[in-house]
Amino acid sequence: MLESTQQIIHEALTKLGYEDQVYELLKEPMRMLTVRIPVRMDNGEIKVFTGYRAQHNDAVGPTKGGIRFHPEVTEDEVKSLSIWMTLKCGIVNVPYGGGKGGIICDPRNMSFPELERLSRGYVRAISQIVGPTKDIPAPDVFTNSQIMAWMMDEYSRIREFDSPGFITGKPVVLGGSHGRETATAMGVTICIEEAAKRREMNLVGAKIIVQGFGNAGGYLAKFLSDRGAKIIGISDAVGALYDENGLDIEYLLDRRDSFGTVTNLFQNTISNKDLLERECDILIPAAISNQITVENAHNIKAKIVVEAANGPTTMEATKILTERGVLIVPDVLASSGGVTVSYFEWVQNNLGYYWTEEEVLEKLRAKIVDAFNAVIQTASVHKVDTRLAAYMVGVQKTAEASRFRGWI
């Protein structure tokens, strides 16, 4: 993941005319902290967890990015995701650099008190390099508003004053923003609407497949279904459901568990691989990386692919799909709604004045539409695919800020 990210960063900077010294600055995070977190488990045993926090570049402003709890977190993954956060912030034009954090753990096998102790221990371990004007965490894979609340409380205890702006994705009662929980899915939905307009496709009745039925995928399926689209396929970690006449999304959402799993309740399931290759108008990979590869890219039958997950399409597959005329809305653009509303939350915390959900959604739509148009225009002007165009738009602001600061 890190190597492929660096490769596209290098290509984007070269297309923009920057020298190699800019790439040398931006190919790795400026800071990478590894921490060890001792946690007393419910059985009295002390278990030591490994955590990471990467700060890619703070030339534009404080770094910003989520914290994921997952057994497969790696240092290189956290580095890559911090670079992607820089790109997302540049694409939607918010004054942040990219950051990312992670802890190697499996929250599905941990109790509520154990998760709280781990969350607070992580904040204590990284407290010297984070803060409202330094680095602002947020939720990510297997973390949520409750974990953000524990982390904010721990940071406020350390600093001895209330610090709601230290972290975003908090409960609304603790300074969170309306619309934050659904922001990533809403951002993807807005991108889908814009992509459909580009292809002169009516969303009402459009056949859509959503791979992944967790937080992002579940909300996406609901938002699109509410707009009249026909969701003909969904999947989770166990398997996939497909019905060319459309699935009952409300029914499925009511029955999924807290980790987005619902297909285990059904017998007539298919594989995730099979689902990706079914005919549809719009395909939304909203699960994990490397799902569309050189092996199956020729079998993708969608007219539009919108990446709600991180890195679901390889570079080779991107080339194949683009040559076949498939419109790709890349991950760094499609999934930028989360950081956009996180920025709104931080602004509201700094102001001490809070917006309605309607105001948040209006501002989000304006940001995403501007970003979408900028990427499409860049792809057209420079005659490149939309993924490279998104990287070009995303990296330029940080490159320019670094140059003005005299770093390069």
KOLZAKE-593734 format. One line per 4 residues: number of its first residue (from 1); for each residue x, y, z of N, C-alpha, C. Coordinates in steps of 0.2 Angstrom, whole numbers, plus 5000, padded with zeros to 4 digits. Atoms other than C-alpha are relative to their C-alpha. Example, Ala and Ser with C-alpha at 12.3 -4.5 7.8 and 13.67 -1.06 7.14 Angstrom:
BEGIN
1	5004:4994:5000:5062:4978:5039:5004:5006:5000; 4996:4994:4999:5068:4995:5036:4996:5005:5003
END
This chain:
BEGIN
1	5004:4994:5000:5000:5000:5000:5004:5006:5000; 4996:4994:4999:5014:5012:5005:5003:5001:4993; 4996:4999:5006:5024:5009:4989:4995:5002:4994; 5004:4998:5006:5009:5011:4977:4998:5007:5001
5	5002:4993:4999:5004:5027:4986:5006:5005:4998; 4994:4996:5002:5022:5034:4984:5000:5000:4993; 4999:5000:5007:5022:5029:4966:4995:5005:4997; 5005:4995:5003:5006:5039:4962:5002:5007:5002
9	4998:4993:4998:5012:5054:4973:5006:5002:4995; 4995:4998:5004:5028:5054:4963:4998:5002:4993; 5003:4999:5007:5018:5053:4946:4997:5007:5000; 5004:4994:4999:5007:5067:4952:5004:5006:5000
13	4995:4994:4999:5021:5079:4957:5004:5001:4994; 4997:5000:5006:5030:5075:4941:4996:5004:4995; 5005:4997:5004:5014:5080:4931:5000:5007:5001; 5001:4993:4998:5013:5096:4941:5007:5004:4999
17	4994:4997:5001:5031:5100:4937:5005:5001:5006; 4996:4999:4994:5039:5099:4954:5006:4995:5000; 4993:5004:5000:5057:5093:4957:4999:4994:5005; 5000:5006:4995:5061:5077:4966:5001:5001:5007
21	5000:4998:4993:5065:5086:4982:4993:5001:5003; 5006:5000:4997:5047:5089:4984:4997:4993:5002; 5002:5006:4999:5043:5071:4982:5004:4997:5006; 4996:5002:4994:5057:5067:4995:4997:5002:5006
25	5003:4997:4993:5048:5078:5008:4994:4996:5001; 5007:5002:5000:5031:5071:5004:4999:4992:5000; 5001:5007:5000:5034:5052:5002:4999:4996:5006; 5000:5003:4994:5035:5048:5020:4997:5005:5005
29	5002:4995:4995:5027:5056:5036:5006:5004:5003; 4994:4996:4997:5037:5070:5044:5001:4997:5007; 5000:5003:4993:5033:5061:5061:4997:4993:5000; 5003:5007:4999:5030:5043:5066:5001:4998:5007
33	4999:5002:4993:5027:5038:5084:4997:4993:5001; 5002:5007:4998:5026:5020:5090:5000:5000:5007; 5001:5000:4993:5019:5018:5107:4998:4993:5003; 5002:5006:4997:5017:5003:5119:4995:5002:5006
37	5005:4999:4995:5001:5003:5130:4998:4995:5004; 5002:5006:4996:4999:4992:5145:4993:5001:5002; 5007:5000:4998:4981:4988:5149:4998:4995:5005; 5002:5005:4995:4974:4979:5164:4993:4997:4997
41	5006:5004:5003:4961:4966:5156:4995:4999:5006; 5005:5002:4995:4945:4961:5165:5002:4994:5005; 4998:5006:4996:4953:4945:5171:5006:5001:5005; 4995:4998:4996:4967:4955:5180:5007:5000:4996
45	4993:5000:5004:4981:4951:5167:5001:5007:4997; 4998:4994:5003:4991:4965:5160:5002:4998:4993; 4999:5002:5007:4991:4965:5141:5003:5007:4997; 4997:4994:5003:5003:4977:5131:4998:5000:4993
49	5002:4999:5007:4996:4984:5115:5005:5005:4996; 4996:4995:5004:5006:4993:5101:4995:5004:4996; 5004:4995:5003:4999:5009:5094:5005:5004:4996; 4996:4996:5005:5005:5021:5080:4996:5007:4999
53	5003:4994:5002:5002:5039:5076:5005:5003:4995; 4996:4997:5006:5008:5046:5059:4998:5007:4999; 5001:4993:5002:5009:5065:5055:5003:5001:4993; 4997:5000:5007:5012:5066:5036:5003:5007:4999
57	4997:4994:5001:5014:5085:5034:4996:5006:5003; 5004:4994:4996:5009:5101:5044:5001:5006:4997; 4998:4994:5003:5014:5114:5031:4993:5004:4999; 5007:4996:5001:4995:5119:5028:4997:5002:5007
61	5004:4999:4993:4989:5117:5046:5001:4994:5004; 5000:5006:4996:4987:5104:5060:4999:4994:4996; 5002:5006:5004:4987:5086:5054:4993:4997:5003; 5007:5002:4999:4970:5077:5054:5000:4993:4998
65	5002:5007:5002:4965:5059:5054:4998:4995:5005; 5004:5005:4996:4956:5044:5061:5005:4996:5004; 4996:5005:4996:4962:5031:5074:4996:4993:4999; 5003:5006:5001:4958:5013:5069:5002:4995:5006
69	4998:5006:4996:4957:4998:5081:4999:4994:4996; 5000:5006:5004:4961:4982:5071:5006:4996:5001; 4995:5005:4999:4971:4966:5073:5005:5001:4994; 4995:5000:5005:4980:4969:5056:5003:5007:4999
73	4997:4994:5000:4985:4987:5059:5008:4999:4999; 4993:5000:5000:5003:4990:5053:5003:5007:4999; 4996:4994:5000:5016:5004:5053:4999:5003:4993; 5000:4998:5007:5016:5005:5034:4993:5002:4998
77	5007:4999:5001:4997:5005:5033:4998:5007:5003; 5001:4994:4997:4996:5020:5045:5004:5006:4997; 4997:4995:5004:5009:5029:5035:4997:5002:4994; 5003:4999:5006:5000:5027:5019:4993:5004:5001
81	5007:4997:4998:4983:5032:5027:5001:5007:5002; 4999:4993:4998:4991:5048:5034:5002:5004:4993; 4999:4997:5006:4997:5052:5016:4993:5001:4996; 5006:4999:5003:4980:5049:5009:4995:5006:5004
85	5003:4994:4996:4973:5061:5023:5002:5007:4997; 4997:4993:5003:4984:5075:5016:4997:5001:4993; 5003:5000:5006:4977:5071:4999:4992:5002:5000; 5007:4999:4999:4959:5071:5005:4999:5008:5002
89	5001:4993:4998:4961:5088:5014:5002:5005:4995; 4999:4995:5005:4969:5096:4999:4994:5000:4995; 5005:5001:5005:4955:5089:4987:4994:5005:5002; 5006:4996:4998:4941:5097:4998:5002:5007:5003
93	4998:4994:4999:4952:5112:5002:4998:5002:5007; 5001:4998:4993:4952:5112:5021:5007:5001:5003; 4993:4998:4998:4967:5119:5031:5004:4995:5005; 4997:5006:4996:4974:5102:5037:5006:4997:4996
97	4996:5006:5003:4988:5090:5033:4998:4994:5003; 5003:5006:4998:4986:5072:5035:5003:4997:5006; 4998:5004:4994:4987:5061:5051:4997:4994:5000; 5003:5006:5000:4983:5044:5055:5002:4996:5006
101	4998:5004:4995:4983:5032:5070:4997:4993:5000; 5003:5007:5000:4980:5014:5074:5003:4996:5006; 4998:5005:4995:4981:5001:5088:4999:4993:4998; 5001:5007:5002:4984:4983:5085:4996:4996:5005
105	5005:5003:4995:4969:4975:5094:4994:4997:4996; 5006:5002:5003:4953:4966:5090:4994:5002:5005; 5005:4998:4995:4939:4976:5099:4994:4995:5000; 5005:5005:5000:4927:4962:5094:5000:4995:5006
109	4999:5004:4995:4935:4952:5108:5002:5003:5007; 4999:4996:4994:4936:4966:5121:4994:5002:5003; 5006:4997:4997:4924:4972:5134:5000:5007:5000; 5000:4992:5000:4918:4990:5136:5005:5003:5004
113	4995:4997:4996:4929:4993:5151:5007:4999:4997; 4994:5001:5003:4944:4986:5142:5001:5005:4994; 4999:4995:5005:4941:4997:5127:5001:5007:5003; 4999:4994:4997:4940:5012:5138:5007:5001:5003
117	4993:5000:4997:4956:5008:5147:5005:5001:4994; 4995:4999:5006:4965:5006:5130:4999:5006:4997; 5000:4993:5003:4958:5022:5123:5003:5005:5004; 4997:4995:4995:4963:5032:5138:5008:4999:5000
121	4993:5001:5000:4980:5024:5138:5004:5002:4993; 4997:4997:5007:4983:5028:5119:5001:5007:5000; 5000:4993:4999:4979:5046:5123:5006:5002:5004; 4995:4998:4996:4991:5047:5137:5007:4999:4996
125	4994:5002:5003:5005:5039:5126:5002:5005:4994; 4998:4995:5005:5003:5052:5112:4998:5007:5001; 5003:4993:4999:4997:5067:5121:5005:5006:4999; 4996:4994:5001:5013:5077:5118:5000:5002:4993
129	5000:4998:5007:5011:5077:5099:4993:5002:4997; 5007:4998:5002:4992:5080:5098:4997:5006:5003; 5004:4994:4997:4980:5094:5101:4997:5004:4995; 5004:4997:5005:4968:5106:5093:5004:5004:4995
133	4996:4996:5004:4982:5116:5085:5006:4996:4997; 4994:5004:5002:4994:5101:5082:4998:4994:4995; 5002:5006:5003:4985:5085:5077:4994:4998:5003; 5007:5001:4998:4967:5081:5078:4997:4993:4998
137	5003:5006:5002:4961:5063:5079:4993:5000:4998; 5007:5001:5002:4944:5056:5073:4999:4992:5000; 5001:5007:5000:4935:5039:5072:5002:4997:4993; 4998:5003:5006:4940:5026:5060:4997:4993:5000
141	5003:5007:5000:4938:5007:5058:5000:4997:5007; 5001:5003:4993:4931:4999:5074:5000:5005:5005; 5000:4995:4995:4931:5016:5083:4994:5004:4999; 5006:4996:5001:4916:5027:5086:5000:5006:5005
145	5001:4994:4996:4909:5042:5095:5001:4999:5008; 4999:5001:4993:4910:5034:5112:5008:5000:5002; 4992:5000:4999:4929:5030:5110:5003:5007:5000; 4998:4993:5001:4931:5048:5104:4999:5004:5007
149	5002:4997:4994:4922:5054:5120:5005:4998:5006; 4995:5002:4994:4934:5044:5132:5007:5003:4998; 4994:4997:5002:4949:5050:5122:5000:5008:5002; 5001:4992:4998:4943:5069:5124:5001:5001:5007
153	5000:5000:4993:4940:5066:5142:5007:4999:5003; 4994:5001:4998:4957:5059:5145:5005:5006:4998; 4995:4994:5002:4966:5073:5135:4998:5006:5004; 5002:4994:4996:4956:5086:5145:5003:5000:5007
157	4997:5001:4994:4962:5078:5161:5007:5002:5000; 4993:4999:5000:4980:5079:5156:5001:5007:4999; 4999:4993:5001:4979:5097:5150:4996:5004:5005; 5003:4996:4995:4968:5102:5164:4995:5006:4998
161	5005:4996:5002:4955:5111:5154:4996:4996:4994; 5004:5003:5004:4941:5106:5143:5002:5001:4992; 4997:4999:5007:4947:5103:5125:4996:4996:4995; 5004:5003:5005:4933:5098:5113:5003:5000:4993
165	4997:5000:5007:4943:5103:5098:5006:4996:4999; 4995:5005:5000:4956:5090:5102:4999:4994:4995; 5002:5006:5004:4946:5077:5093:4993:5001:4997; 5007:5000:5003:4931:5075:5081:4997:4994:5000
169	5004:5006:5000:4918:5063:5079:4997:4998:5007; 5002:5000:4993:4912:5066:5097:4992:4999:5000; 5007:4999:4999:4894:5064:5103:4998:5007:4999; 5002:4993:5001:4884:5080:5099:5000:5003:5007
173	5001:4997:4993:4881:5083:5118:5007:5002:5002; 4994:4998:4998:4900:5084:5120:5004:5004:4995; 4997:4996:5004:4903:5096:5106:5001:4997:4993; 5000:5003:5007:4901:5085:5091:4996:5003:4995
177	5004:4997:5005:4893:5090:5075:4995:4996:4997; 5005:5003:5004:4877:5086:5067:5002:4998:4994; 4998:5003:5006:4879:5075:5052:5007:4997:4999; 4994:5003:5000:4896:5069:5057:5000:4992:4999
181	5000:5008:5000:4891:5050:5059:4999:4998:4993; 5002:5003:5007:4884:5049:5041:5004:5004:4995; 4996:4995:5005:4897:5062:5033:5003:4996:4995; 4997:5003:5005:4907:5049:5024:4996:4997:4995
185	5005:5003:5004:4892:5040:5017:4997:5006:4996; 5003:4994:5004:4884:5057:5012:5005:5003:4995; 4995:4997:5005:4900:5063:5004:5000:4995:4994; 5000:5005:5006:4900:5047:4993:4994:5000:4996
189	5006:4999:5004:4882:5049:4989:5000:5006:4996; 5000:4994:5004:4885:5067:4983:5004:4999:4994; 4996:5002:5006:4899:5060:4972:4997:4996:4995; 5003:5004:5004:4888:5047:4965:4995:5004:4996
193	5004:4996:5003:4875:5060:4961:5003:5004:4994; 4996:4996:5005:4888:5071:4952:5002:4995:4994; 4998:5005:5005:4895:5055:4943:4994:4998:4995; 5006:5002:5004:4877:5050:4937:4999:5006:4995
197	5001:4994:5004:4875:5068:4930:5005:5000:4994; 4995:5000:5005:4891:5066:4920:4999:4995:4995; 5002:5006:5005:4885:5050:4912:4993:5000:4998; 5007:4999:5002:4867:5057:4910:4996:4994:5002
201	5003:5006:4997:4861:5043:4921:4995:5002:5006; 5005:4999:4995:4845:5044:4931:5001:4996:5006; 4999:5004:4994:4848:5038:4949:4993:4996:5002; 5007:5004:4998:4829:5033:4951:5000:4994:4995
205	5000:5007:5003:4829:5015:4946:5007:4998:4998; 4993:5002:5001:4848:5014:4944:5002:4994:5004; 4998:5006:4997:4855:4997:4948:5007:5001:5003; 4994:4999:4996:4868:4998:4962:5002:4994:5004
209	4997:5005:4995:4879:4986:4971:5005:5003:5005; 4996:4997:4995:4887:4990:4987:5004:4994:5004; 4996:5005:4997:4901:4979:4993:5002:5003:5007; 4999:4998:4993:4902:4981:5012:4994:5003:5003
213	5006:4998:4997:4888:4984:5024:5001:5003:5007; 4999:4997:4993:4896:4992:5039:4997:5007:5000; 5003:4994:4999:4894:5010:5044:4999:5004:4993; 5001:4996:5006:4898:5018:5027:4996:4997:4995
217	5004:5004:5005:4891:5004:5016:4992:5000:5002; 5007:5000:4997:4875:5003:5027:4996:5007:4998; 5003:4993:5001:4871:5022:5026:5000:5001:4993; 5000:4999:5007:4876:5022:5008:4994:4997:4997
221	5006:5004:5002:4863:5009:5004:4993:5003:5001; 5006:4997:4998:4850:5018:5013:4999:5007:4997; 5000:4994:5003:4854:5035:5006:4998:4999:4993; 5002:5001:5007:4853:5029:4988:4993:4997:4999
225	5007:5003:5000:4838:5018:4991:4995:5006:5001; 5005:4994:4999:4829:5034:4998:4999:5004:4994; 5000:4995:5006:4834:5043:4982:4997:4996:4994; 5003:5004:5006:4825:5029:4971:5004:4995:4997
229	4995:5005:5003:4840:5019:4967:4998:4993:5002; 5001:5007:4999:4838:5000:4966:5006:4996:5002; 4994:5004:4997:4851:4991:4978:4999:4993:4998; 5001:5007:5002:4853:4974:4969:5005:4996:5003
233	4995:5004:4997:4868:4968:4979:5003:5003:5006; 4996:4998:4994:4876:4970:4996:5004:4994:5003; 4996:5005:4997:4890:4961:5005:5003:5002:5007; 4996:4999:4993:4899:4959:5022:5006:4995:5000
237	4994:5004:5000:4914:4949:5028:4998:4992:4999; 5002:5008:5001:4904:4932:5027:4998:4999:4993; 5002:5002:5007:4896:4933:5010:4996:5006:4997; 5003:4995:5004:4885:4943:4998:4992:4998:4999
241	5007:5001:5002:4866:4945:4994:4999:5003:4993; 5001:4997:5007:4860:4948:4976:4993:4999:4998; 5006:5001:5003:4843:4951:4969:4999:5005:4995; 5000:4995:5005:4841:4959:4952:4994:5005:5000
245	5006:4996:4999:4824:4966:4957:5000:5005:5006; 4999:4995:4995:4831:4975:4972:4999:4997:5007; 5001:5003:4993:4834:4971:4991:4997:5005:5004; 5004:4996:4995:4824:4977:5005:5006:5003:5005
249	4994:4998:4996:4838:4988:5013:4998:5002:5007; 5003:4998:4993:4827:4994:5028:5000:4993:5004; 5001:5007:4996:4824:4975:5033:5008:4998:5001; 4993:5002:4999:4843:4971:5031:5004:5004:5005
253	4997:4996:4995:4849:4986:5041:4997:4999:5007; 5003:5002:4994:4837:4981:5055:5003:4994:5003; 4998:5006:4998:4845:4964:5056:5007:4999:5000; 4993:5001:5000:4863:4967:5054:5003:5001:5007
257	4998:4999:4994:4874:4966:5069:5005:5006:5001; 4996:4994:4999:4886:4979:5076:5006:5001:4996; 4994:5000:5005:4900:4974:5064:4998:5000:4993; 5002:4999:5007:4889:4976:5049:4999:4993:4996
261	5001:5007:5002:4886:4957:5047:4992:4998:4999; 5007:5002:5001:4869:4951:5040:4999:4994:4996; 5001:5006:5005:4872:4938:5026:5000:4993:5004; 5000:5007:4997:4875:4924:5039:4993:4998:5002
265	5007:5002:4998:4856:4925:5042:4996:4997:4994; 5004:5003:5006:4852:4919:5024:5004:4994:4997; 4998:5006:5003:4855:4903:5014:5003:5001:4993; 4998:4999:5007:4856:4909:4996:5004:5006:4999
269	4995:4995:5001:4871:4919:4997:5005:4998:4994; 4995:5001:5005:4885:4922:4984:5007:5003:5003; 4993:4998:4998:4904:4926:4986:5000:5008:4998; 4999:4993:5001:4910:4944:4987:5003:5001:4993
273	4997:5000:5007:4920:4940:4971:4995:5000:4994; 5006:5000:5004:4904:4935:4962:4996:5006:4999; 5004:4994:5000:4895:4950:4967:5003:5006:4996; 4997:4995:5004:4908:4962:4960:4999:5000:4993
277	5001:5001:5007:4906:4954:4943:4993:5000:4997; 5007:5000:5003:4887:4955:4942:4999:5007:4997; 5001:4994:5004:4880:4968:4930:4996:5005:5004; 5003:4994:4997:4875:4985:4937:5002:5006:4997
281	4998:4993:5003:4875:5003:4933:5006:5003:5004; 4995:4997:4996:4885:5008:4948:5003:4995:5005; 4997:5005:4995:4897:4998:4959:5004:5004:5005; 4997:4996:4994:4903:5004:4976:5004:4995:5004
285	4996:5004:4995:4917:4995:4984:5001:5004:5007; 5000:4997:4994:4915:5000:5002:5002:4996:5006; 4998:5005:4995:4924:4986:5011:5007:5001:5002; 4992:5000:4999:4943:4983:5010:5003:5001:4994
289	4996:4999:5005:4957:4986:4999:5001:4995:4995; 4998:5005:5005:4963:4977:4983:4994:4995:4998; 5006:5004:5002:4945:4971:4978:5000:4999:4992; 5000:5000:5008:4946:4976:4959:5008:5000:4998
293	4993:5001:5002:4963:4969:4952:5000:4999:4992; 4999:5001:5007:4970:4965:4935:4997:4993:4998; 5003:5007:5002:4962:4947:4937:4993:5001:4999; 5007:4999:5001:4944:4954:4938:4998:5006:4997
297	5002:4994:5003:4944:4971:4930:4997:5000:4994; 5004:5001:5007:4939:4965:4913:4993:4997:5001; 5007:5002:4999:4924:4957:4921:4995:5004:5004; 5005:4995:4997:4917:4972:4930:4995:5003:4995
301	5005:4998:5005:4901:4977:4921:4997:5006:5002; 5003:4994:4998:4897:4993:4930:5002:5006:4995; 4998:4994:5004:4897:5010:4920:5004:5005:5005; 4997:4996:4995:4903:5019:4936:5002:4996:5006
305	4997:5003:4994:4914:5014:4950:5002:5005:5005; 4999:4995:4995:4914:5024:4966:5003:4997:5006; 4996:5003:4995:4927:5020:4979:4998:5003:5007; 5001:4998:4993:4920:5021:4997:5005:4998:5004
309	4994:5003:4996:4934:5010:5004:5006:5003:4998; 4993:4998:5001:4952:5014:5005:5004:4995:4995; 4996:5005:5004:4962:5007:4990:4997:4994:4997; 5003:5006:5002:4949:4995:4983:5002:4998:4993
313	4998:5002:5007:4956:4996:4965:5007:5001:4999; 4992:4999:5001:4974:4993:4960:5001:5004:4994; 4998:4996:5006:4983:5004:4948:4999:4997:4994; 5001:5003:5006:4983:4991:4935:4993:4999:4998
317	5008:5000:5001:4964:4989:4937:4997:5006:4998; 5002:4994:5002:4962:5007:4936:5001:5002:4993; 4999:4999:5007:4970:5008:4919:4996:4996:4996; 5004:5004:5004:4960:4994:4912:4993:5002:5000
321	5007:4997:5000:4943:5001:4918:5000:5007:4997; 5000:4994:5003:4948:5018:4912:5000:4999:4992; 5000:5002:5007:4952:5011:4895:4994:4997:4997; 5007:5003:5002:4935:5002:4895:4995:5006:5000
325	5005:4995:4999:4927:5019:4898:4996:5000:5006; 5003:5000:4993:4922:5016:4916:5002:5006:5003; 4998:4994:4996:4921:5032:4926:5001:4998:5007; 4998:5001:4993:4930:5030:4942:5000:5006:5004
329	5000:4995:4995:4927:5041:4957:5005:4997:5005; 4995:5003:4996:4943:5038:4967:4999:5001:5007; 5001:5000:4992:4944:5034:4986:5001:5007:5003; 4998:4994:4996:4953:5050:4991:4995:5006:4998
333	5005:4996:5001:4939:5060:4983:4993:4998:5003; 5006:5003:4998:4924:5049:4986:4999:5000:5008; 5001:5001:4993:4927:5046:5005:5003:5006:5004; 4998:4994:4997:4932:5064:5009:4995:5004:5004
337	5006:4997:4996:4915:5068:5017:5002:5000:5008; 4999:5001:4993:4921:5062:5034:5005:5006:5003; 4996:4995:4998:4936:5074:5035:4997:5007:4999; 5003:4994:5002:4926:5088:5028:4995:5002:5006
341	5004:4999:4994:4913:5087:5042:5004:5000:5007; 4995:4999:4994:4927:5084:5055:5002:5007:5000; 4997:4993:5001:4934:5101:5049:4994:5005:5003; 5006:4996:4998:4916:5108:5052:4999:5000:5007
345	5000:5001:4993:4916:5101:5069:5005:5004:5004; 4994:4996:4997:4933:5108:5074:4999:5008:5000; 5002:4993:5001:4927:5125:5067:4995:5002:5005; 5005:4999:4995:4912:5124:5078:5002:5000:5007
349	4997:5000:4994:4922:5120:5093:5004:5006:5002; 4996:4994:5000:4933:5134:5090:4996:5007:5001; 5004:4995:5000:4919:5146:5088:4996:5000:5006; 5005:5001:4995:4908:5139:5102:4993:5002:4997
353	5006:4999:5003:4894:5141:5090:4998:4994:4995; 5001:5006:5004:4885:5126:5082:4994:5000:4995; 5004:5000:5005:4876:5123:5066:4995:4995:5000; 5005:5005:5000:4860:5114:5062:5003:4994:4995
357	4998:5006:5005:4861:5097:5052:4999:5003:4993; 5001:4998:5006:4854:5106:5037:5006:5005:4997; 4994:4996:5002:4868:5119:5037:5006:4996:4999; 4994:5004:5001:4881:5106:5039:5000:4996:4993
361	5001:5004:5006:4874:5096:5024:5001:5005:4994; 4999:4995:5006:4873:5112:5013:5007:5001:4999; 4993:4998:5001:4891:5116:5017:5004:4994:4997; 4997:5006:5002:4896:5098:5014:4999:4999:4992
365	5001:5001:5007:4888:5097:4997:5004:5005:4996; 4996:4995:5003:4897:5113:4992:5007:4998:4999; 4993:5002:5000:4914:5107:4996:5001:4994:4996; 4999:5007:5004:4911:5089:4988:4999:5002:4993
369	5001:4999:5007:4904:5096:4972:5006:5004:4997; 4994:4996:5003:4918:5109:4970:5006:4995:4999; 4994:5005:5000:4931:5095:4974:4999:4995:4994; 5001:5005:5006:4923:5083:4961:5001:5003:4993
373	4999:4997:5007:4923:5096:4947:5007:5002:4999; 4993:4998:5001:4941:5101:4951:5004:4993:4998; 4997:5006:5002:4946:5082:4949:4999:4999:4993; 5002:5001:5007:4936:5080:4933:5004:5005:4995
377	4997:4995:5004:4943:5096:4926:5008:4999:4999; 4993:5002:5000:4961:5091:4930:5001:4994:4996; 4999:5006:5004:4959:5074:4922:4999:5002:4993; 5001:4998:5007:4952:5082:4906:5006:5005:4998
381	4994:4996:5002:4966:5096:4905:5006:4996:4999; 4994:5003:5000:4980:5085:4909:5000:4993:4996; 5001:5007:5003:4973:5069:4900:5003:4995:5004; 4999:5005:4995:4975:5058:4915:4994:4997:5002
385	5006:5003:4997:4964:5046:4924:4998:5003:5006; 5003:4996:4994:4953:5052:4938:5004:4999:5006; 4996:5001:4994:4964:5044:4951:5006:5004:5000; 4994:4995:5000:4980:5053:4946:4998:5007:5000
389	5002:4993:4999:4970:5069:4944:4998:5002:5007; 5001:4999:4993:4964:5067:4962:5006:5001:5004; 4994:4999:4996:4981:5065:4968:5004:5007:4998; 4997:4994:5002:4987:5080:4958:4996:5006:5004
393	5004:4995:4996:4973:5091:4966:5002:5000:5007; 4999:5001:4993:4976:5084:4983:5007:5002:5002; 4993:4999:4997:4995:5086:4984:5003:5007:4999; 4997:4993:5002:4997:5103:4976:5000:5005:5006
397	5001:4995:4995:4991:5113:4991:5006:4999:5005; 4994:5002:4995:5004:5104:5003:5007:5002:4997; 4994:4998:5004:5018:5106:4990:5001:5007:5000; 4999:4992:5001:5015:5125:4988:5001:5002:5007
401	4999:4998:4993:5013:5127:5007:5007:4999:5002; 4993:5002:4998:5030:5118:5010:5005:5005:4996; 4995:4995:5004:5038:5129:4996:5000:5007:5003; 5000:4994:4997:5032:5145:5004:5003:5001:5007
405	4997:5000:4993:5038:5140:5021:5008:4999:5000; 4993:5001:5001:5055:5137:5014:5003:4994:5001; 4998:5007:4999:5056:5119:5017:5003:4996:4994; 4997:5003:5006:5060:5115:4999:5001:5005:4995
END
